[in-house]
């Protein structure tokens, strides 16, 4: 089972196509995992990208530069998720 821990952030896109394209574009530069959306969050596509928190700025910059918005980034805060940012 894939887990989300305190050192991770998750990125939610509005379509499966976008999340898969983002995975393709990012996988050579960052360690990431494609996984089902956590039950406490909802997403149209049902899949999210899990990234390491230290990679947050670089990932957001690359996704924005490549026009892969809109997307939202969340982090684990206790047992719930906290919105870190929404990008278009």
C-alpha positions as CSV (number, residue, x, y, z in Angstrom):
1,X,0.0,0.0,0.0
2,X,1.3,3.4,-0.9
3,X,1.5,5.8,2.0
4,X,1.6,9.5,2.3
5,X,3.8,10.7,5.1
6,X,4.8,14.1,6.5
7,X,7.7,14.4,4.0
8,X,5.3,14.1,1.1
9,X,3.0,16.5,-0.8
10,X,0.3,15.5,-3.3
11,X,-0.6,17.2,-6.5
12,X,-4.2,17.0,-7.8
13,X,-5.1,17.7,-11.4
14,X,-8.5,18.1,-13.0
15,X,-8.1,15.2,-15.4
16,X,-6.4,11.9,-15.7
17,X,-4.7,13.1,-18.9
18,X,-3.0,16.0,-17.1
19,X,-1.8,13.9,-14.2
20,X,-0.3,11.3,-16.5
21,X,1.3,14.0,-18.7
22,X,2.7,15.7,-15.6
23,X,4.1,12.3,-14.4
24,X,5.8,11.9,-17.8
25,X,7.3,15.4,-17.8
26,X,8.5,15.2,-14.2
27,X,9.7,11.6,-13.7
28,X,13.2,12.2,-15.1
29,X,13.8,15.1,-12.7
30,X,12.1,14.2,-9.5
31,X,11.2,11.1,-7.6
32,X,7.4,10.8,-7.7
33,X,4.6,8.3,-7.4
34,X,1.3,8.1,-9.3
35,X,-1.3,6.9,-6.8
36,X,-5.1,6.9,-6.1
37,X,-6.5,10.1,-4.6
38,X,-6.8,9.9,-0.8
39,X,-10.3,9.3,0.4
40,X,-10.5,12.5,2.4
41,X,-9.9,14.5,-0.8
42,X,-11.8,14.5,-4.0
43,X,-10.5,14.8,-7.5
44,X,-12.2,14.5,-10.9
45,X,-9.5,12.1,-12.2
46,X,-9.1,9.9,-9.1
47,X,-5.2,9.9,-9.3
48,X,-2.6,12.2,-7.7
49,X,1.1,12.6,-7.9
50,X,3.0,12.2,-4.6
51,X,6.3,14.2,-4.4
52,X,8.9,14.8,-1.7
53,X,8.3,18.1,0.0
54,X,11.8,19.5,-0.7
55,X,11.0,19.2,-4.4
56,X,7.9,21.3,-4.1
57,X,9.2,24.6,-5.6
58,X,10.9,23.0,-8.5
59,X,7.9,20.8,-9.4
60,X,5.5,23.8,-9.2
61,X,7.9,25.9,-11.4
62,X,8.2,23.1,-14.0
63,X,4.5,22.4,-14.1
64,X,3.6,26.0,-14.4
65,X,6.3,26.6,-17.1
66,X,5.0,23.7,-19.1
67,X,1.4,24.9,-18.9
68,X,0.1,21.9,-17.0
69,X,-2.3,23.8,-14.7
70,X,-4.7,23.9,-13.1
71,X,-3.5,21.9,-10.2
72,X,-3.6,22.0,-6.4
73,X,-1.0,20.9,-3.9
74,X,-1.7,19.4,-0.5
75,X,0.3,18.3,2.5
76,X,-0.5,16.0,5.4
77,X,-1.3,18.0,8.5
78,X,-1.9,15.5,11.3
79,X,-4.5,13.1,9.9
80,X,-6.0,15.6,7.5
81,X,-4.8,17.3,4.3
82,X,-4.0,21.0,4.1
83,X,-4.1,23.0,0.9
84,X,-0.7,24.5,0.2
85,X,-1.5,26.2,-3.1
86,X,-3.7,26.3,-6.2
87,X,-2.0,27.0,-9.5
88,X,-3.3,27.7,-13.0
